[in-house]
């Protein structure tokens, strides 16, 4: 069993539904997005077009963030999901430096309210209370939902089903990756990400 995500670049049209639901579910601080969609422009007029690259933590099989962590705060479950135990994190940020995908964020204890000059609303207070200042956080692949038999929120809300979640060792997903020439980002660094991209 190795949980992961397949991102179909033919289907992603940059609606950012994944970004919004991830932010809503996890209540990340201002400017922190665990699920991002990068937009680029390719070609020249009149054939210019926009292309989109959805991202998240790669939950690498050979995760450098896990191997460099001095306290064991960064760890990998048996199903391949990489997590951070905030109670063990000392905020040294070694994991951030080692991550080639820039998927980790340091919690500086930013103000709870998203609106300048306004008090935090009950939702913002509740979400901020889940985080521990001075620690590193990142995409958890919605491990709480997975443990309840659900799929990650970003995959559930994707209107075009560009995000495909499942066991990467399953025959179905293996066939999909092979038939579409799926690839891993920055595979040359040897991290063996649990996220595959299907080209356009």
MDTraj code that builds the backbone (N, CA, C; nanometers):
import mdtraj as md
import numpy as np

residues = "UNK UNK UNK UNK UNK UNK UNK UNK UNK UNK UNK UNK UNK UNK UNK UNK UNK UNK UNK UNK UNK UNK UNK UNK UNK UNK UNK UNK UNK UNK UNK UNK UNK UNK UNK UNK UNK UNK UNK UNK UNK UNK UNK UNK UNK UNK UNK UNK UNK UNK UNK UNK UNK UNK UNK UNK UNK UNK UNK UNK UNK UNK UNK UNK UNK UNK UNK UNK UNK UNK UNK UNK UNK UNK UNK UNK UNK UNK UNK UNK UNK UNK UNK UNK UNK UNK UNK UNK UNK UNK UNK UNK UNK UNK UNK UNK UNK UNK UNK UNK UNK UNK UNK UNK UNK UNK UNK UNK UNK UNK UNK UNK UNK UNK UNK UNK UNK UNK UNK UNK UNK UNK UNK UNK UNK UNK UNK UNK UNK UNK UNK UNK UNK UNK UNK UNK UNK UNK UNK UNK UNK UNK UNK UNK UNK UNK UNK UNK UNK UNK UNK UNK UNK UNK UNK UNK UNK UNK UNK UNK UNK UNK UNK UNK UNK UNK UNK UNK UNK UNK UNK UNK UNK UNK UNK UNK UNK UNK UNK UNK UNK UNK UNK UNK UNK UNK UNK UNK UNK UNK UNK UNK UNK UNK UNK UNK UNK UNK UNK UNK".split()
xyz = np.array([
    [0.0842, -0.1194, 0.0000],
    [0.0000, 0.0000, 0.0000],
    [0.0878, 0.1245, 0.0000],
    [0.0637, 0.2103, -0.0980],
    [0.1351, 0.3379, -0.1039],
    [0.0405, 0.4440, -0.1586],
    [-0.0131, 0.5238, -0.0685],
    [-0.1066, 0.6270, -0.1112],
    [-0.0339, 0.7373, -0.1873],
    [-0.1009, 0.7915, -0.2867],
    [-0.0444, 0.9004, -0.3639],
    [-0.1501, 0.9655, -0.4500],
    [-0.1044, 1.0581, -0.5334],
    [-0.1948, 1.1360, -0.6169],
    [-0.1427, 1.1377, -0.7604],
    [-0.2351, 1.1259, -0.8535],
    [-0.2035, 1.1425, -0.9950],
    [-0.2709, 1.2707, -1.0407],
    [-0.1957, 1.3600, -1.1023],
    [-0.2483, 1.4883, -1.1476],
    [-0.2511, 1.4913, -1.2998],
    [-0.3709, 1.4981, -1.3545],
    [-0.3895, 1.4948, -1.4998],
    [-0.3860, 1.6367, -1.5547],
    [-0.2758, 1.6731, -1.6188],
    [-0.2585, 1.8096, -1.6679],
    [-0.3517, 1.8421, -1.7837],
    [-0.4050, 1.7413, -1.8513],
    [-0.5025, 1.7664, -1.9581],
    [-0.6340, 1.8167, -1.9008],
    [-0.6619, 1.7776, -1.7781],
    [-0.7914, 1.8099, -1.7186],
    [-0.7895, 1.9360, -1.6327],
    [-0.6726, 1.9752, -1.5835],
    [-0.6665, 2.0917, -1.4947],
    [-0.6780, 2.2204, -1.5754],
    [-0.7772, 2.3027, -1.5405],
    [-0.7921, 2.4315, -1.6095],
    [-0.7783, 2.5502, -1.5144],
    [-0.7154, 2.5256, -1.4001],
    [-0.6779, 2.6353, -1.3107],
    [-0.7903, 2.7015, -1.2352],
    [-0.8947, 2.6260, -1.1983],
    [-1.0064, 2.6863, -1.1257],
    [-0.9717, 2.7150, -0.9799],
    [-0.8686, 2.6477, -0.9276],
    [-0.8226, 2.6652, -0.7892],
    [-0.9218, 2.6168, -0.6835],
    [-1.0138, 2.5295, -0.7220],
    [-1.1043, 2.4710, -0.6227],
    [-1.0243, 2.3937, -0.5186],
    [-0.9177, 2.3258, -0.5621],
    [-0.8326, 2.2500, -0.4703],
    [-0.7642, 2.3417, -0.3703],
    [-0.7186, 2.4561, -0.4170],
    [-0.6511, 2.5524, -0.3303],
    [-0.7465, 2.6051, -0.2241],
    [-0.8681, 2.6388, -0.2675],
    [-0.9668, 2.6969, -0.1767],
    [-1.0120, 2.5961, -0.0704],
    [-1.0446, 2.4730, -0.1127],
    [-1.0931, 2.3748, -0.0147],
    [-0.9827, 2.3358, 0.0833],
    [-0.8584, 2.3289, 0.0355],
    [-0.7468, 2.2959, 0.1240],
    [-0.7291, 2.4050, 0.2290],
    [-0.7362, 2.5304, 0.1849],
    [-0.7201, 2.6421, 0.2781],
    [-0.8340, 2.6453, 0.3788],
    [-0.9556, 2.6200, 0.3305],
    [-1.0722, 2.6209, 0.4184],
    [-1.0643, 2.5088, 0.5211],
    [-1.0262, 2.3898, 0.4749],
    [-1.0226, 2.2741, 0.5650],
    [-0.9124, 2.2866, 0.6696],
    [-0.7963, 2.3336, 0.6289],
    [-0.6799, 2.3341, 0.7177],
    [-0.6547, 2.4674, 0.7870],
    [-0.7224, 2.5730, 0.7417],
    [-0.7085, 2.7030, 0.8070],
    [-0.5656, 2.7513, 0.8132],
    [-0.4922, 2.7359, 0.7042],
    [-0.3516, 2.7778, 0.7030],
    [-0.3394, 2.9299, 0.7147],
    [-0.2262, 2.9802, 0.7642],
    [-0.2086, 3.1249, 0.7817],
    [-0.2119, 3.2000, 0.6485],
    [-0.2174, 3.3291, 0.6571],
    [-0.2158, 3.4138, 0.5381],
    [-0.0947, 3.3804, 0.4517],
    [-0.1175, 3.3693, 0.3233],
    [-0.0089, 3.3458, 0.2297],
    [0.0425, 3.2038, 0.2249],
    [-0.0128, 3.1141, 0.3054],
    [0.0320, 2.9744, 0.3085],
    [-0.0728, 2.8863, 0.2409],
    [-0.0316, 2.8192, 0.1346],
    [-0.1202, 2.7318, 0.0593],
    [-0.0546, 2.5964, 0.0426],
    [-0.1182, 2.4928, 0.0954],
    [-0.0637, 2.3579, 0.0821],
    [-0.0928, 2.2999, -0.0554],
    [-0.2005, 2.3425, -0.1182],
    [-0.2350, 2.2988, -0.2546],
    [-0.2334, 2.4222, -0.3430],
    [-0.1347, 2.4299, -0.4305],
    [-0.1214, 2.5471, -0.5165],
    [-0.1378, 2.5067, -0.6623],
    [-0.1777, 2.6033, -0.7439],
    [-0.1861, 2.5815, -0.8879],
    [-0.1088, 2.6943, -0.9543],
    [0.0007, 2.6573, -1.0211],
    [0.0820, 2.7569, -1.0906],
    [0.0317, 2.7732, -1.2340],
    [0.0240, 2.8976, -1.2789],
    [-0.0204, 2.9268, -1.4151],
    [0.0957, 2.9832, -1.4962],
    [0.1117, 2.9358, -1.6178],
    [0.2141, 2.9877, -1.7082],
    [0.1511, 3.0134, -1.8446],
    [0.2119, 3.1023, -1.9186],
    [0.1657, 3.1290, -2.0543],
    [0.2679, 3.0712, -2.1503],
    [0.2197, 2.9964, -2.2488],
    [0.3075, 2.9342, -2.3472],
    [0.2617, 2.9711, -2.4876],
    [0.3568, 2.9650, -2.5793],
    [0.3244, 2.9979, -2.7174],
    [0.3235, 3.1475, -2.7414],
    [0.2977, 3.1824, -2.8655],
    [0.2913, 3.3231, -2.9051],
    [0.1600, 3.3504, -2.9761],
    [0.1171, 3.4735, -2.9664],
    [-0.0059, 3.5139, -3.0327],
    [0.0032, 3.4802, -3.1817],
    [-0.0994, 3.4234, -3.2413],
    [-0.2337, 3.4006, -3.1881],
    [-0.2527, 3.2608, -3.1282],
    [-0.1458, 3.1848, -3.1106],
    [-0.1561, 3.0507, -3.0514],
    [-0.1179, 3.0469, -2.9027],
    [-0.1141, 3.1606, -2.8371],
    [-0.0783, 3.1644, -2.6949],
    [-0.1880, 3.0985, -2.6119],
    [-0.1467, 3.0344, -2.5042],
    [-0.2439, 2.9711, -2.4152],
    [-0.1864, 2.9662, -2.2738],
    [-0.2743, 2.9427, -2.1785],
    [-0.2323, 2.9282, -2.0396],
    [-0.2312, 2.7800, -2.0043],
    [-0.1307, 2.7387, -1.9288],
    [-0.1221, 2.6023, -1.8797],
    [-0.1104, 2.6067, -1.7282],
    [-0.1579, 2.5005, -1.6644],
    [-0.1648, 2.4995, -1.5190],
    [-0.0930, 2.3784, -1.4620],
    [-0.0270, 2.4010, -1.3479],
    [0.0459, 2.2948, -1.2795],
    [-0.0001, 2.2889, -1.1343],
    [-0.0890, 2.1942, -1.1008],
    [-0.1308, 2.1786, -0.9617],
    [-0.0211, 2.1107, -0.8808],
    [-0.0065, 2.1497, -0.7545],
    [0.0995, 2.0933, -0.6703],
    [0.0474, 2.0643, -0.5296],
    [0.1258, 1.9891, -0.4573],
    [0.1028, 1.9584, -0.3162],
    [0.2311, 1.8957, -0.2643],
    [0.2352, 1.8582, -0.1367],
    [0.3497, 1.7843, -0.0850],
    [0.3585, 1.6532, -0.1614],
    [0.4782, 1.6127, -0.1981],
    [0.4968, 1.4947, -0.2816],
    [0.4972, 1.3630, -0.2030],
    [0.4973, 1.3684, -0.0703],
    [0.4954, 1.2473, 0.0133],
    [0.5923, 1.1424, -0.0420],
    [0.7177, 1.1838, -0.0500],
    [0.8234, 1.1048, -0.1144],
    [0.8528, 0.9733, -0.0422],
    [0.8822, 0.8710, -0.1201],
    [0.9227, 0.7424, -0.0633],
    [1.0585, 0.7565, 0.0053],
    [1.1474, 0.8353, -0.0560],
    [1.2794, 0.8625, 0.0015],
    [1.2816, 1.0085, 0.0477],
    [1.1988, 1.0394, 0.1443],
    [1.1779, 1.1777, 0.1860],
    [1.2982, 1.2348, 0.2603],
    [1.3666, 1.3334, 0.2013],
    [1.4805, 1.3939, 0.2701],
    [1.4396, 1.4682, 0.3962],
    [1.3162, 1.5167, 0.3989],
    [1.2679, 1.5883, 0.5180],
    [1.2634, 1.4957, 0.6397],
    [1.2370, 1.3691, 0.6156],
    [1.2328, 1.2713, 0.7249],
    [1.3734, 1.2366, 0.7718],
    [1.4631, 1.2147, 0.6768],
    [1.5986, 1.1710, 0.7134],
    [1.6804, 1.2795, 0.7829],
    [1.6508, 1.4070, 0.7550],
    [1.7297, 1.5143, 0.8172],
    [1.6721, 1.5623, 0.9500],
    [1.5511, 1.5244, 0.9810],
    [1.4867, 1.5742, 1.1037],
    [1.5589, 1.5194, 1.2264],
    [1.6111, 1.6069, 1.3134],
    [1.6897, 1.5597, 1.4285],
    [1.6070, 1.5015, 1.5431],
    [1.4758, 1.5260, 1.5423],
    [1.3937, 1.4805, 1.6549],
    [1.2940, 1.3715, 1.6170],
    [1.2843, 1.3399, 1.4887],
    [1.1853, 1.2418, 1.4450],
    [1.0469, 1.3028, 1.4285],
    [1.0389, 1.4356, 1.4295],
    [0.9093, 1.5020, 1.4125],
    [0.8527, 1.4751, 1.2735],
    [0.9385, 1.4750, 1.1742],
    [0.8963, 1.4389, 1.0394],
    [0.9086, 1.2882, 1.0261],
    [0.8006, 1.2256, 0.9876],
    [0.8015, 1.0801, 0.9781],
    [0.7103, 1.0329, 0.8652],
    [0.7261, 0.9072, 0.8271],
    [0.6461, 0.8501, 0.7195],
    [0.5676, 0.7310, 0.7722],
    [0.4380, 0.7295, 0.7438],
    [0.3545, 0.6163, 0.7843],
    [0.3800, 0.4977, 0.6915],
    [0.3303, 0.3815, 0.7291],
    [0.3485, 0.2610, 0.6488],
    [0.2812, 0.2717, 0.5129],
    [0.1776, 0.3560, 0.5038],
    [0.1079, 0.3727, 0.3761],
    [0.1713, 0.4803, 0.2889],
    [0.2879, 0.5326, 0.3315],
    [0.3628, 0.6283, 0.2507],
    [0.3357, 0.7743, 0.2784],
    [0.2385, 0.8056, 0.3619],
    [0.2063, 0.9451, 0.3902],
    [0.3098, 1.0042, 0.4859],
    [0.3645, 1.1195, 0.4486],
    [0.4653, 1.1886, 0.5292],
    [0.3965, 1.2955, 0.6137],
    [0.4228, 1.2933, 0.7433],
    [0.3568, 1.3848, 0.8359],
    [0.4574, 1.4534, 0.9275],
    [0.4077, 1.5510, 1.0035],
    [0.4892, 1.6218, 1.1020],
    [0.4208, 1.6115, 1.2380],
    [0.4940, 1.5640, 1.3374],
    [0.4445, 1.5595, 1.4751],
    [0.4866, 1.6903, 1.5415],
    [0.3901, 1.7819, 1.5564],
    [0.4212, 1.9144, 1.6108],
    [0.4781, 1.9080, 1.7516],
    [0.4422, 1.8050, 1.8263],
    [0.4915, 1.7954, 1.9643],
    [0.6416, 1.7668, 1.9685],
    [0.6967, 1.7144, 1.8591],
    [0.8400, 1.6855, 1.8526],
    [0.9182, 1.7900, 1.7733],
    [0.8479, 1.8738, 1.6976],
    [0.9150, 1.9715, 1.6112],
    [0.9762, 2.0840, 1.6955],
    [1.1056, 2.1109, 1.6738],
    [1.1750, 2.2175, 1.7470],
    [1.1944, 2.3420, 1.6604],
    [1.1390, 2.3389, 1.5398],
    [1.1446, 2.4566, 1.4531],
    [1.2802, 2.4856, 1.3931],
    [1.3642, 2.3841, 1.3779],
    [1.4985, 2.4068, 1.3223],
    [1.4944, 2.4313, 1.1714],
    [1.3876, 2.3874, 1.1066],
    [1.3629, 2.4068, 0.9627],
    [1.4598, 2.3322, 0.8719],
    [1.5271, 2.2310, 0.9245],
    [1.6132, 2.1484, 0.8396],
    [1.5316, 2.0813, 0.7297],
    [1.4095, 2.0413, 0.7644],
    [1.3237, 1.9746, 0.6659],
    [1.2875, 2.0679, 0.5517],
    [1.2684, 2.1948, 0.5827],
    [1.2345, 2.2926, 0.4792],
    [1.3502, 2.3090, 0.3811],
    [1.4717, 2.3118, 0.4359],
    [1.5893, 2.3269, 0.3508],
    [1.6120, 2.2042, 0.2630],
    [1.5740, 2.0881, 0.3128],
    [1.6002, 1.9644, 0.2394],
    [1.4943, 1.9330, 0.1340],
    [1.3775, 1.9965, 0.1424],
    [1.2673, 1.9651, 0.0504],
    [1.2883, 2.0319, -0.0852],
    [1.3059, 1.9524, -0.1914],
    [1.3281, 2.0121, -0.3245],
    [1.2006, 2.0684, -0.3862],
    [1.0866, 2.0481, -0.3218],
    [0.9585, 2.0924, -0.3767],
    [0.9007, 2.2138, -0.3043],
    [0.9720, 2.2628, -0.2035],
    [0.9289, 2.3798, -0.1265],
    [0.7857, 2.3620, -0.0759],
    [0.7590, 2.2445, -0.0194],
    [0.6235, 2.2098, 0.0225],
    [0.5991, 2.2279, 0.1717],
    [0.6981, 2.2797, 0.2441],
    [0.6845, 2.2956, 0.3885],
    [0.6850, 2.4431, 0.4269],
    [0.6167, 2.4721, 0.5376],
    [0.6012, 2.6098, 0.5805],
    [0.6250, 2.6212, 0.7307],
    [0.6863, 2.7315, 0.7710],
    [0.7115, 2.7563, 0.9127],
    [0.6011, 2.8446, 0.9677],
    [0.5465, 2.8074, 1.0813],
    [0.4398, 2.8851, 1.1430],
    [0.5010, 2.9904, 1.2354],
    [0.4967, 3.1136, 1.1893],
    [0.5514, 3.2243, 1.2675],
    [0.4505, 3.2773, 1.3694],
    [0.3328, 3.2155, 1.3726],
    [0.2304, 3.2636, 1.4642],
    [0.1639, 3.3882, 1.4114],
    [0.1322, 3.3863, 1.2812],
    [0.0689, 3.5018, 1.2187],
    [-0.0652, 3.5296, 1.2839],
    [-0.1098, 3.6545, 1.2706],
    [-0.2380, 3.6929, 1.3294],
    [-0.3492, 3.6025, 1.2748],
    [-0.4475, 3.5788, 1.3575],
    [-0.5540, 3.4861, 1.3206],
    [-0.6487, 3.5441, 1.2166],
    [-0.6700, 3.6762, 1.2171],
    [-0.7666, 3.7358, 1.1266],
    [-0.7067, 3.7598, 0.9885],
    [-0.7846, 3.7277, 0.8858],
    [-0.7422, 3.7532, 0.7489],
    [-0.7696, 3.8975, 0.7081],
    [-0.8481, 3.9669, 0.7882],
    [-0.8894, 4.1020, 0.7524],
    [-0.8245, 4.2043, 0.8438],
    [-0.7384, 4.2920, 0.7891],
    [-0.6672, 4.3905, 0.8711],
    [-0.7635, 4.4777, 0.9517],
    [-0.7307, 4.4965, 1.0794],
    [-0.8121, 4.5813, 1.1649],
    [-0.9374, 4.5158, 1.2180],
    [-0.9598, 4.3913, 1.1820],
    [-1.0799, 4.3202, 1.2279],
    [-1.0404, 4.2106, 1.3261],
    [-1.1290, 4.1818, 1.4182],
    [-1.1039, 4.0712, 1.5105],
    [-1.1250, 3.9390, 1.4375],
    [-1.0534, 3.8384, 1.4819],
    [-1.0688, 3.7063, 1.4212],
    [-1.2092, 3.6534, 1.4480],
    [-1.2698, 3.5932, 1.3445],
    [-1.4027, 3.5345, 1.3637],
    [-1.3864, 3.3961, 1.4284],
    [-1.4952, 3.3354, 1.4739],
    [-1.4851, 3.2053, 1.5440],
    [-1.4147, 3.0974, 1.4614],
    [-1.4386, 3.0956, 1.3306],
    [-1.3726, 2.9953, 1.2461],
    [-1.2217, 3.0161, 1.2461],
    [-1.1781, 3.1411, 1.2302],
    [-1.0348, 3.1705, 1.2278],
    [-0.9684, 3.1355, 1.3609],
    [-1.0366, 3.1633, 1.4695],
    [-0.9830, 3.1307, 1.6019],
    [-0.9690, 2.9795, 1.6172],
    [-1.0723, 2.9061, 1.5747],
    [-1.0698, 2.7602, 1.5863],
    [-0.9575, 2.6995, 1.5031],
    [-0.9378, 2.7489, 1.3819],
    [-0.8329, 2.6952, 1.2949],
    [-0.6944, 2.7300, 1.3481],
    [-0.6769, 2.8540, 1.3948],
    [-0.5465, 2.8960, 1.4469],
    [-0.5087, 2.8147, 1.5709],
    [-0.6075, 2.7726, 1.6489],
    [-0.5792, 2.6968, 1.7712],
    [-0.5254, 2.5572, 1.7410],
    [-0.5432, 2.5108, 1.6185],
    [-0.4942, 2.3784, 1.5793],
    [-0.3446, 2.3800, 1.5494],
    [-0.2899, 2.4988, 1.5250],
    [-0.1495, 2.5098, 1.4878],
    [-0.0640, 2.5468, 1.6085],
    [0.0616, 2.5070, 1.6012],
    [0.1549, 2.5380, 1.7089],
    [0.2620, 2.6325, 1.6547],
    [0.2680, 2.7500, 1.7096],
    [0.3657, 2.8496, 1.6666],
    [0.5073, 2.7944, 1.6801],
    [0.5914, 2.8258, 1.5810],
    [0.7311, 2.7848, 1.5871],
    [0.7560, 2.6441, 1.5360],
    [0.6577, 2.5880, 1.4643],
    [0.6747, 2.4541, 1.4077],
    [0.6528, 2.4577, 1.2569],
    [0.6887, 2.3486, 1.1928],
    [0.6726, 2.3368, 1.0478],
    [0.5441, 2.2596, 1.0187],
    [0.4742, 2.3016, 0.9134],
    [0.3548, 2.2296, 0.8720],
    [0.3529, 2.2119, 0.7208],
    [0.2635, 2.1266, 0.6740],
    [0.2567, 2.0952, 0.5310],
    [0.1307, 2.0155, 0.5008],
    [0.1111, 1.9861, 0.3734],
    [-0.0004, 1.9024, 0.3292],
    [0.0068, 1.7660, 0.3970],
    [-0.1063, 1.7220, 0.4509],
    [-0.1126, 1.5914, 0.5173],
    [-0.1812, 1.4874, 0.4295],
    [-0.2169, 1.5261, 0.3086],
    [-0.2944, 1.4409, 0.2170],
    [-0.4308, 1.4098, 0.2793],
    [-0.4760, 1.5006, 0.3677],
    [-0.6030, 1.4832, 0.4397],
    [-0.6067, 1.3475, 0.5082],
    [-0.5035, 1.3191, 0.5862],
    [-0.4903, 1.1886, 0.6508],
    [-0.6094, 1.1560, 0.7404],
    [-0.6707, 1.2583, 0.7978],
    [-0.7891, 1.2344, 0.8807],
    [-0.9044, 1.1790, 0.7972],
    [-0.9183, 1.2312, 0.6768],
    [-1.0238, 1.1812, 0.5871],
    [-0.9902, 1.0405, 0.5373],
    [-0.8639, 1.0177, 0.5045],
    [-0.8214, 0.8860, 0.4559],
    [-0.8486, 0.7793, 0.5614],
    [-0.8169, 0.8108, 0.6861],
    [-0.8379, 0.7146, 0.7949],
    [-0.9859, 0.6841, 0.8170],
    [-1.0729, 0.7713, 0.7643],
    [-1.2173, 0.7491, 0.7752],
    [-1.2755, 0.6913, 0.6457],
    [-1.1867, 0.6548, 0.5518],
    [-1.2326, 0.5944, 0.4278],
    [-1.2693, 0.6935, 0.3185],
    [-1.2373, 0.8213, 0.3388],
    [-1.2655, 0.9251, 0.2388],
    [-1.1398, 0.9532, 0.1574],
    [-1.1540, 1.0347, 0.0532],
    [-1.0388, 1.0773, -0.0251],
    [-1.0032, 1.2205, 0.0144],
    [-0.8820, 1.2672, -0.0169],
    [-0.8449, 1.4047, 0.0177],
    [-0.9443, 1.5061, -0.0379],
    [-0.9640, 1.6135, 0.0352],
    [-1.0615, 1.7152, -0.0032],
    [-1.0328, 1.7737, -0.1408],
    [-0.9054, 1.7943, -0.1723],
    [-0.8707, 1.8540, -0.3018],
    [-0.9134, 1.7645, -0.4177],
    [-0.9029, 1.6338, -0.3995],
    [-0.9447, 1.5392, -0.5038],
    [-1.0962, 1.5312, -0.5126],
    [-1.1614, 1.5427, -0.3985],
    [-1.3072, 1.5320, -0.3972],
    [-1.3740, 1.6488, -0.4685],
    [-1.3209, 1.7708, -0.4504],
    [-1.3884, 1.8876, -0.5076],
    [-1.3466, 1.9197, -0.6501],
    [-1.2438, 1.8560, -0.7022],
    [-1.1962, 1.8883, -0.8369],
    [-1.3073, 1.8623, -0.9390],
    [-1.3562, 1.9667, -1.0077],
    [-1.4701, 1.9502, -1.0985],
    [-1.4394, 1.8694, -1.2244],
    [-1.3118, 1.8568, -1.2589],
    [-1.2754, 1.7821, -1.3794],
    [-1.2078, 1.6493, -1.3477],
    [-1.1993, 1.6157, -1.2203],
    [-1.1322, 1.4935, -1.1737],
    [-0.9873, 1.4880, -1.2221],
    [-0.9219, 1.6046, -1.2158],
    [-0.7805, 1.6122, -1.2530],
    [-0.6916, 1.5539, -1.1437],
    [-0.7436, 1.5456, -1.0215],
    [-0.6695, 1.4881, -0.9094],
    [-0.7250, 1.3487, -0.8810],
    [-0.6416, 1.2493, -0.8987],
    [-0.6828, 1.1104, -0.8810],
    [-0.6040, 1.0522, -0.7641],
    [-0.6752, 1.0188, -0.6567],
    [-0.6112, 0.9670, -0.5366],
    [-0.6297, 0.8164, -0.5276],
    [-0.5279, 0.7485, -0.4733],
    [-0.5428, 0.6052, -0.4504],
    [-0.4117, 0.5383, -0.4147],
    [-0.4146, 0.4074, -0.4192],
    [-0.2957, 0.3261, -0.3915],
    [-0.2135, 0.3165, -0.5193],
    [-0.0958, 0.3760, -0.5178],
    [-0.0114, 0.3781, -0.6377],
    [0.0361, 0.2390, -0.6785],
    [0.0251, 0.1431, -0.5885],
    [0.0659, 0.0068, -0.6205],
    [-0.0478, -0.0749, -0.6822],
    [-0.1668, -0.0151, -0.6915],
    [-0.2811, -0.0862, -0.7495],
    [-0.2641, -0.0989, -0.9009],
    [-0.3191, -0.2043, -0.9560],
    [-0.3093, -0.2292, -1.1007],
    [-0.3720, -0.1154, -1.1802],
    [-0.4851, -0.0660, -1.1320],
    [-0.5571, 0.0401, -1.2033],
    [-0.4722, 0.1652, -1.2198],
    [-0.4124, 0.2118, -1.1099],
    [-0.3319, 0.3342, -1.1175],
    [-0.2006, 0.3110, -1.1906],
    [-0.1426, 0.1921, -1.1760],
    [-0.0204, 0.1605, -1.2496],
    [-0.0459, 0.1657, -1.4007],
    [-0.1582, 0.1089, -1.4434],
    [-0.1930, 0.1105, -1.5859],
    [-0.2125, 0.2527, -1.6360],
    [-0.2771, 0.3360, -1.5544],
    [-0.3007, 0.4748, -1.5926],
    [-0.1692, 0.5503, -1.6088],
    [-0.0783, 0.5329, -1.5139],
    [0.0515, 0.6005, -1.5199],
    [0.1294, 0.5568, -1.6440],
    [0.1326, 0.4275, -1.6684],
    [0.2087, 0.3744, -1.7825],
    [0.1464, 0.4148, -1.9154],
    [0.0141, 0.4022, -1.9265],
    [-0.0529, 0.4315, -2.0539],
    [-0.0448, 0.5784, -2.0927],
    [-0.0346, 0.6667, -1.9923],
    [-0.0291, 0.8101, -2.0197],
    [0.1119, 0.8674, -2.0047],
    [0.2118, 0.7797, -1.9907],
    [0.3500, 0.8260, -1.9735],
    [0.3640, 0.9202, -1.8537],
    [0.3066, 0.8785, -1.7424],
    [0.3142, 0.9601, -1.6224],
    [0.4571, 0.9776, -1.5740],
    [0.4825, 1.0902, -1.5122],
    [0.6179, 1.1203, -1.4650],
    [0.6137, 1.1871, -1.3278],
    [0.7275, 1.1855, -1.2585],
    [0.7433, 1.2494, -1.1282],
    [0.8254, 1.3762, -1.1452],
    [0.7882, 1.4792, -1.0711],
    [0.8631, 1.6047, -1.0746],
    [0.9999, 1.5862, -1.0090],
    [1.1025, 1.6403, -1.0703],
    [1.2392, 1.6378, -1.0166],
    [1.2829, 1.4970, -0.9773],
    [1.2488, 1.4005, -1.0594],
    [1.2825, 1.2608, -1.0283],
    [1.4335, 1.2396, -1.0176],
    [1.5110, 1.3292, -1.0781],
    [1.6560, 1.3162, -1.0783],
    [1.7152, 1.3274, -0.9377],
    [1.6423, 1.3895, -0.8437],
    [1.6978, 1.4059, -0.7088],
    [1.6801, 1.2799, -0.6241],
    [1.6092, 1.1812, -0.6757],
    [1.6010, 1.0516, -0.6086],
    [1.5049, 1.0425, -0.4922],
    [1.4075, 1.1331, -0.4844],
    [1.3141, 1.1307, -0.3725],
    [1.1981, 1.0330, -0.3941],
    [1.1745, 0.9919, -0.5176],
    [1.0651, 0.9007, -0.5526],
    [0.9317, 0.9529, -0.4988],
    [0.8825, 1.0638, -0.5553],
    [0.7568, 1.1238, -0.5069],
    [0.6372, 1.0312, -0.5252],
    [0.5383, 1.0481, -0.4394],
    [0.4128, 0.9739, -0.4506],
    [0.3087, 1.0543, -0.5276],
    [0.3554, 1.1491, -0.6061],
    [0.2693, 1.2288, -0.6937],
    [0.3202, 1.2125, -0.8360],
    [0.2304, 1.1720, -0.9250],
    [0.2633, 1.1549, -1.0661],
    [0.1843, 1.2548, -1.1490],
    [0.2462, 1.3020, -1.2557],
    [0.1800, 1.3933, -1.3483],
    [0.1548, 1.3205, -1.4798],
    [0.0340, 1.3388, -1.5323],
    [0.0018, 1.2869, -1.6649],
    [0.0121, 1.4041, -1.7612],
    [0.0997, 1.3940, -1.8618],
    [0.1237, 1.5076, -1.9504],
    [0.0014, 1.5461, -2.0340],
    [0.0063, 1.6689, -2.0861],
    [-0.1027, 1.7197, -2.1701],
    [-0.1082, 1.6440, -2.3019],
])
top = md.Topology()
chain = top.add_chain()
for i, resn in enumerate(residues, 1):
    res = top.add_residue(resn, chain, resSeq=i)
    for name in ("N", "CA", "C"):
        top.add_atom(name, md.element.get_by_symbol(name[0]), res)
traj = md.Trajectory(xyz[None], top)
